[in-house]
Amino acid sequence: MGNQPETVIVGQFQRPTSISSVILPPGAEPYTSTIPPVGTTPGYLLIGRPQQRFATGFSLLPAGASPFTLTIPPVGTTPGYVQVGVPHPFSTTSVQALPPGASAFTSTVPPSGTMPGTLIVGQPQSIFSTSIRVLPAGATGFTRTVVPSGSVPGYLIVGQAQAYATSVSTLPVGVSDYTSTIPAIGTTPAHVIVGEAGNPETSNVLLPPGASAFTTTVPTSGTTPGYVIVASPQAACLARTTLLPPGASAYTSTILPSGTNSG
């Protein structure tokens, strides 16, 4: 075209000038969408983002009420949240002392209006002290429980029979054994006297061979103690040999024992 310079027209795609975010419900799939420009209206980028987590709100409920969990889903750009209802704990606890051996219990007094609830706990009282009473010897032992009264603790009473003191006496030979009990008087303990017959002396006597053995008891007479005679046959006699003249008749002769002399 003569001496006029050439003109070059360069077309460039217009980048989106704005980004718009949309909050999606938790768990939804994220996405990205591009809105192209129209005429002189610039394009923009639309990003959908799932809500990461819910905000959590807590509500205090009256004591004894049932707890709950409520989920509020998101609406538009308003995020969802979780509302948790927690029952108000009991503000007072009352402990009652029960007699020893009673069953423990727990009782709930529900709240009324603005009055909080109360928890009542019943606990059996333990035995704090033990009293021991000494009973006469031979009496039957016992155990008795004194239950608590108000702030006075309970206690245990144990009755124990007193043991006997024992004395042993040796009796003359042949006298019958006996046992005598002297009961307790006041704080003096009871006493048991046991009489046992003494062992008699023994006298041994030798009997002729072949005689029958015997045992006889000589009872006590006055202050003279008794004794036992044991007679035993002699096991064998001593043998002596005498030489006789030739032609004399042979013989055997037995000499019986006498006293402690053997036959």
C-alpha positions as CSV (number, residue, x, y, z in Angstrom):
1,M,0.0,0.0,0.0
2,G,2.5,2.5,-0.9
3,N,4.8,3.6,1.9
4,Q,2.2,2.8,4.8
5,P,3.6,0.4,7.5
6,E,1.9,-3.0,8.1
7,T,-0.4,-3.4,11.2
8,V,-0.3,-6.7,13.2
9,I,-3.4,-7.5,15.4
10,V,-2.6,-9.9,18.3
11,G,-5.6,-11.6,20.0
12,Q,-5.1,-12.6,23.7
13,F,-7.4,-14.7,25.8
14,Q,-8.7,-12.7,28.7
15,R,-7.9,-14.3,32.1
16,P,-10.6,-14.4,34.7
17,T,-10.4,-11.3,36.8
18,S,-12.2,-12.7,39.9
19,I,-12.6,-15.9,41.9
20,S,-15.8,-16.9,43.5
21,S,-15.9,-19.7,46.2
22,V,-18.9,-21.8,47.1
23,I,-19.1,-23.7,50.4
24,L,-20.3,-27.3,49.9
25,P,-21.7,-29.7,52.5
26,P,-19.1,-31.8,54.3
27,G,-18.2,-34.8,52.2
28,A,-19.2,-33.3,48.8
29,E,-16.8,-33.4,45.9
30,P,-14.8,-30.2,45.3
31,Y,-15.0,-28.7,41.8
32,T,-13.6,-25.8,39.7
33,S,-15.6,-24.1,37.0
34,T,-14.5,-21.4,34.6
35,I,-17.0,-18.8,33.4
36,P,-15.7,-17.3,30.1
37,P,-16.0,-13.5,29.4
38,V,-19.0,-12.2,27.4
39,G,-18.3,-9.0,25.5
40,T,-16.8,-6.6,27.9
41,T,-17.8,-8.7,30.9
42,P,-14.8,-10.4,32.2
43,G,-14.8,-14.1,33.0
44,Y,-14.3,-15.5,36.5
45,L,-13.4,-18.7,38.3
46,L,-15.9,-20.6,40.5
47,I,-14.5,-22.9,43.1
48,G,-16.7,-25.3,45.1
49,R,-15.1,-26.3,48.4
50,P,-16.6,-28.9,50.9
51,Q,-16.8,-27.7,54.4
52,Q,-13.9,-29.2,56.3
53,R,-15.7,-29.6,59.7
54,F,-18.6,-28.4,61.6
55,A,-18.5,-25.8,64.3
56,T,-19.7,-27.3,67.7
57,G,-21.9,-25.6,70.2
58,F,-22.7,-26.9,73.7
59,S,-26.0,-26.4,75.5
60,L,-26.3,-27.2,79.3
61,L,-29.5,-29.1,80.0
62,P,-31.2,-29.6,83.4
63,A,-29.6,-32.3,85.6
64,G,-31.1,-35.7,84.7
65,A,-32.2,-34.7,81.2
66,S,-31.2,-36.8,78.2
67,P,-28.2,-35.7,76.2
68,F,-28.5,-35.1,72.5
69,T,-26.5,-34.2,69.4
70,L,-28.0,-32.2,66.6
71,T,-26.4,-31.5,63.2
72,I,-27.3,-28.2,61.3
73,P,-26.3,-28.5,57.6
74,P,-24.7,-25.6,55.8
75,V,-26.9,-23.1,53.9
76,G,-25.2,-21.2,51.0
77,T,-22.1,-19.6,52.5
78,T,-23.3,-20.2,56.0
79,P,-21.3,-23.2,57.4
80,G,-23.1,-26.0,59.2
81,Y,-22.5,-26.8,62.9
82,V,-23.2,-29.4,65.5
83,Q,-25.2,-28.6,68.7
84,V,-24.4,-30.9,71.7
85,G,-26.8,-30.9,74.7
86,V,-25.1,-31.9,77.9
87,P,-27.1,-32.5,81.1
88,H,-26.1,-30.4,84.0
89,P,-24.2,-32.5,86.6
90,F,-25.6,-32.8,90.1
91,S,-24.6,-29.9,92.1
92,T,-24.9,-31.6,95.5
93,T,-24.1,-35.1,96.8
94,S,-25.5,-36.3,100.1
95,V,-23.8,-39.3,101.8
96,Q,-25.8,-41.2,104.4
97,A,-24.1,-43.6,106.9
98,L,-25.9,-47.0,107.0
99,P,-25.6,-49.6,109.7
100,P,-22.7,-52.1,109.2
101,G,-23.7,-54.9,106.9
102,A,-26.5,-52.9,105.2
103,S,-26.6,-52.8,101.4
104,A,-25.1,-49.6,99.7
105,F,-27.4,-47.6,97.4
106,T,-27.5,-44.6,95.1
107,S,-30.6,-42.5,94.7
108,T,-31.2,-39.5,92.4
109,V,-33.4,-36.6,93.2
110,P,-34.1,-34.8,89.9
111,P,-33.9,-31.1,89.5
112,S,-37.0,-29.0,89.9
113,G,-37.1,-25.6,88.1
114,T,-34.0,-23.8,89.0
115,M,-33.2,-26.2,91.8
116,P,-30.4,-28.6,90.8
117,G,-30.7,-32.3,91.3
118,T,-29.1,-34.1,94.3
119,L,-27.3,-37.4,94.4
120,I,-27.8,-39.5,97.6
121,V,-25.2,-42.1,98.3
122,G,-25.8,-44.6,101.1
123,Q,-22.7,-46.3,102.5
124,P,-22.6,-49.0,105.1
125,Q,-20.6,-48.0,108.1
126,S,-17.6,-50.0,109.0
127,I,-17.0,-51.2,112.6
128,F,-14.7,-48.6,114.1
129,S,-14.1,-50.2,117.5
130,T,-14.2,-53.6,119.2
131,S,-14.9,-54.2,122.8
132,I,-13.9,-57.6,124.4
133,R,-15.6,-58.9,127.4
134,V,-14.2,-61.8,129.5
135,L,-16.8,-64.5,130.3
136,P,-16.6,-67.1,133.0
137,A,-14.7,-70.3,132.0
138,G,-17.1,-72.6,130.1
139,A,-19.5,-69.9,129.1
140,T,-20.5,-69.6,125.4
141,G,-18.7,-66.9,123.4
142,F,-20.8,-64.3,121.5
143,T,-20.5,-61.4,119.0
144,R,-22.9,-58.5,119.1
145,T,-23.0,-55.5,116.8
146,V,-24.1,-52.1,118.1
147,V,-25.4,-50.1,115.1
148,P,-24.4,-46.4,114.7
149,S,-26.7,-43.7,115.8
150,G,-26.4,-40.4,114.1
151,S,-22.8,-39.3,114.3
152,V,-22.0,-41.9,116.9
153,P,-20.2,-44.8,115.2
154,G,-21.1,-48.4,115.7
155,Y,-18.9,-50.9,117.5
156,L,-18.5,-54.6,118.0
157,I,-18.8,-56.4,121.3
158,V,-17.0,-59.8,121.5
159,G,-17.5,-62.1,124.5
160,Q,-14.7,-64.6,125.1
161,A,-14.9,-67.4,127.6
162,Q,-12.0,-67.3,130.0
163,A,-9.5,-70.1,129.7
164,Y,-8.9,-72.5,132.6
165,A,-5.7,-72.7,134.7
166,T,-4.8,-76.4,135.2
167,S,-3.1,-78.1,138.1
168,V,-2.1,-81.8,138.1
169,S,-1.8,-83.8,141.3
170,T,-0.2,-87.3,141.6
171,L,-2.4,-89.8,143.5
172,P,-1.4,-93.0,145.3
173,V,-1.2,-96.1,143.2
174,G,-4.7,-97.7,142.7
175,V,-6.6,-94.5,143.4
176,S,-9.1,-93.5,140.7
177,D,-8.3,-90.5,138.5
178,Y,-10.5,-87.4,138.8
179,T,-11.0,-83.9,137.4
180,S,-12.4,-81.1,139.5
181,T,-13.3,-77.6,138.2
182,I,-13.3,-74.5,140.4
183,P,-15.3,-71.8,138.6
184,A,-14.1,-68.2,138.0
185,I,-15.1,-65.6,140.7
186,G,-15.0,-62.0,139.6
187,T,-11.6,-61.4,138.0
188,T,-10.1,-64.6,139.5
189,P,-9.8,-67.1,136.7
190,A,-11.3,-70.6,136.8
191,H,-9.1,-73.5,137.9
192,V,-9.1,-77.2,136.9
193,I,-7.5,-79.8,139.2
194,V,-6.6,-83.1,137.6
195,G,-5.7,-86.1,139.9
196,E,-3.7,-88.8,138.2
197,A,-2.8,-92.1,139.9
198,G,0.9,-92.7,140.2
199,N,2.7,-95.6,138.5
200,P,3.2,-98.5,140.9
201,E,6.6,-100.1,141.7
202,T,7.2,-103.4,140.1
203,S,8.7,-106.6,141.8
204,N,9.9,-109.5,139.6
205,V,9.8,-113.1,140.8
206,L,11.4,-116.1,139.1
207,L,9.2,-119.2,138.7
208,P,10.3,-122.8,138.0
209,P,10.7,-123.7,134.3
210,G,7.3,-124.5,132.7
211,A,5.3,-122.7,135.4
212,S,2.6,-120.2,134.3
213,A,3.5,-116.5,134.4
214,F,1.3,-114.1,136.3
215,T,0.9,-110.5,137.4
216,T,-0.8,-109.4,140.5
217,T,-1.3,-105.9,142.0
218,V,-1.0,-105.2,145.7
219,P,-3.2,-102.1,146.4
220,T,-2.2,-99.2,148.5
221,S,-2.8,-99.5,152.2
222,G,-2.9,-96.2,154.1
223,T,0.4,-94.4,153.4
224,T,2.0,-97.6,152.0
225,P,2.0,-97.4,148.2
226,G,0.8,-100.4,146.2
227,Y,3.1,-102.4,143.9
228,V,2.9,-104.9,141.1
229,I,4.3,-108.4,141.3
230,V,5.4,-109.9,137.9
231,A,6.2,-113.6,138.0
232,S,8.1,-115.1,135.1
233,P,9.0,-118.8,134.6
234,Q,12.7,-119.5,134.5
235,A,13.9,-119.9,130.9
236,A,16.2,-122.9,131.6
237,C,17.9,-124.8,134.4
238,L,21.7,-125.0,134.8
239,A,23.0,-128.6,133.9
240,R,25.6,-130.4,135.9
241,T,27.1,-133.8,134.9
242,T,28.3,-136.3,137.5
243,L,30.5,-139.3,136.6
244,L,29.2,-142.6,138.0
245,P,31.1,-145.9,138.5
246,P,31.1,-148.4,135.6
247,G,27.8,-150.3,135.5
248,A,25.9,-147.8,137.6
249,S,22.5,-146.6,136.3
250,A,22.3,-143.2,134.7
251,Y,19.8,-140.7,136.1
252,T,18.5,-137.1,135.8
253,S,17.5,-135.0,138.8
254,T,15.9,-131.5,138.9
255,I,16.6,-129.0,141.7
256,L,13.9,-126.3,141.7
257,P,14.8,-122.6,142.0
258,S,14.6,-121.0,145.4
259,G,14.1,-117.3,145.7
260,T,16.7,-115.7,143.4
261,N,18.7,-118.9,143.2
262,S,18.1,-120.5,139.8
263,G,17.3,-124.3,139.5
